[in-house]
Amino acid sequence: MRFPDAIRRVRAWGVLSVGLAIGVAQAAPPQPDAAVLAFLLDKASQEFSQPGPMQPRRIKTARLGHLHDAQGRDMDLLCGRFVPMDASGGTAEVPFATLKTGDYEQWLGSQAAGLCAQSTITWFQGDHAQALMQRLQAAASAPRP
């Protein structure tokens, strides 16, 4: 009798397709909040525009993530690396992290690298280095009061 075999096959395909649908739903990357991204890019640009030895010559990477820390706090952050103006022609890269806290915080060096290496960060797709560099260039060419 072939009817029970057909039912088993249909059930198997149904389970397989539900499993695939769940896998696709879980694999879909999260979408960033455009307002949060703009805020973090603006704040990072403001910090990097300040005169000093840590002004970027070039932004290498800038990734947006969402951190859920051990204390149960959630925060958005922009992590990346840049080559400073005073790199003496070298390519020494400095890690940075711009955090959306009550307002914001900017971290540099090993402190930023440690924060950005946490496994509880959910990373959004895309590299925003070019957008950050464009903001820095616009700030540099803007008239100063």
C-alpha positions as CSV (number, residue, x, y, z in Angstrom):
1,M,0.0,0.0,0.0
2,R,1.6,3.3,-1.1
3,F,-0.6,5.7,0.7
4,P,1.2,5.6,4.1
5,D,4.5,6.1,2.4
6,A,3.3,9.2,0.6
7,I,2.0,10.6,3.9
8,R,5.4,10.0,5.5
9,R,7.2,11.7,2.6
10,V,4.9,14.7,2.8
11,R,5.4,14.9,6.6
12,A,9.2,14.7,6.1
13,W,9.1,17.4,3.5
14,G,7.0,19.6,5.8
15,V,9.4,19.1,8.7
16,L,12.4,19.8,6.4
17,S,10.8,23.0,4.9
18,V,9.8,24.3,8.4
19,G,13.4,23.6,9.6
20,L,14.8,25.4,6.6
21,A,12.4,28.4,7.2
22,I,13.5,28.6,10.8
23,G,17.1,28.4,9.8
24,V,16.7,31.2,7.3
25,A,14.8,33.3,9.8
26,Q,17.6,32.9,12.4
27,A,20.3,33.5,9.8
28,A,18.8,36.9,8.7
29,P,21.1,39.7,9.9
30,P,19.7,42.2,12.2
31,Q,19.0,45.7,10.8
32,P,20.7,48.7,12.5
33,D,18.7,51.7,13.6
34,A,19.6,54.5,11.2
35,A,19.3,57.2,13.8
36,V,21.7,55.4,16.2
37,L,24.2,54.9,13.3
38,A,24.0,58.6,12.4
39,F,24.5,59.6,16.1
40,L,27.5,57.4,16.6
41,L,29.1,58.6,13.3
42,D,28.5,62.2,14.2
43,K,30.0,61.8,17.7
44,A,33.0,59.8,16.4
45,S,33.6,62.5,13.8
46,Q,33.4,65.3,16.5
47,E,35.9,63.5,18.6
48,F,38.3,62.8,15.8
49,S,38.0,66.4,14.5
50,Q,39.6,67.8,17.7
51,P,43.2,68.9,17.3
52,G,45.7,66.4,18.7
53,P,47.9,63.5,17.9
54,M,45.0,61.1,17.5
55,Q,43.4,62.7,14.5
56,P,42.8,60.0,11.8
57,R,44.6,60.2,8.6
58,R,42.5,57.3,7.4
59,I,39.7,55.2,8.9
60,K,40.4,51.5,8.2
61,T,37.2,50.0,9.6
62,A,34.0,51.1,11.4
63,R,31.4,48.5,12.3
64,L,28.1,49.1,14.2
65,G,27.2,46.7,16.9
66,H,24.9,46.2,19.9
67,L,26.4,45.1,23.2
68,H,24.5,43.2,25.9
69,D,26.9,43.1,28.8
70,A,27.2,40.9,31.9
71,Q,25.3,43.5,34.0
72,G,22.3,43.3,31.7
73,R,22.9,46.7,30.1
74,D,22.4,47.2,26.4
75,M,24.3,49.8,24.4
76,D,25.1,50.5,20.7
77,L,28.6,51.1,19.7
78,L,30.8,51.9,16.7
79,C,34.1,50.0,16.7
80,G,36.9,50.2,14.3
81,R,40.5,51.1,13.5
82,F,42.2,54.2,12.1
83,V,45.7,55.3,11.1
84,P,46.6,58.5,13.0
85,M,48.0,61.6,11.4
86,D,51.2,61.2,13.5
87,A,51.9,57.7,12.3
88,S,55.1,59.1,10.7
89,G,54.2,57.6,7.3
90,G,53.6,54.2,8.9
91,T,50.5,52.2,9.0
92,A,50.1,51.8,12.8
93,E,46.4,51.3,13.5
94,V,44.6,52.5,16.6
95,P,41.4,50.8,17.7
96,F,38.5,53.0,18.7
97,A,35.0,52.6,20.1
98,T,32.3,55.2,20.2
99,L,29.5,54.1,22.7
100,K,26.0,55.4,22.9
101,T,25.6,55.8,26.7
102,G,23.5,58.5,28.3
103,D,25.2,60.7,25.8
104,Y,28.4,59.0,24.3
105,E,31.9,57.9,25.2
106,Q,34.9,57.6,22.9
107,W,37.5,54.9,23.8
108,L,40.9,54.5,22.1
109,G,43.7,51.9,22.1
110,S,43.6,48.6,24.1
111,Q,40.5,49.7,26.1
112,A,38.6,50.0,22.8
113,A,40.1,46.8,21.4
114,G,39.0,44.8,24.5
115,L,35.5,46.2,24.5
116,C,35.0,45.5,20.8
117,A,36.3,42.0,21.1
118,Q,33.4,41.0,23.5
119,S,31.5,37.9,22.3
120,T,28.2,39.4,23.4
121,I,28.2,42.0,20.6
122,T,25.7,41.5,17.8
123,W,27.4,43.0,14.7
124,F,25.3,44.6,12.0
125,Q,26.3,44.2,8.4
126,G,28.4,46.8,6.6
127,D,31.5,48.8,7.2
128,H,31.0,52.5,7.8
129,A,34.6,53.6,7.5
130,Q,33.9,55.6,4.3
131,A,30.9,57.4,5.9
132,L,32.9,58.3,8.9
133,M,35.8,59.5,6.7
134,Q,33.4,61.7,4.7
135,R,32.1,63.3,7.9
136,L,35.7,64.0,9.0
137,Q,36.6,65.5,5.7
138,A,33.5,67.7,5.8
139,A,34.3,68.8,9.3
140,A,37.9,69.7,8.3
141,S,36.7,71.8,5.4
142,A,33.9,73.6,7.4
143,P,34.8,77.2,8.5
144,R,35.8,77.4,12.2
145,P,34.2,80.1,14.4
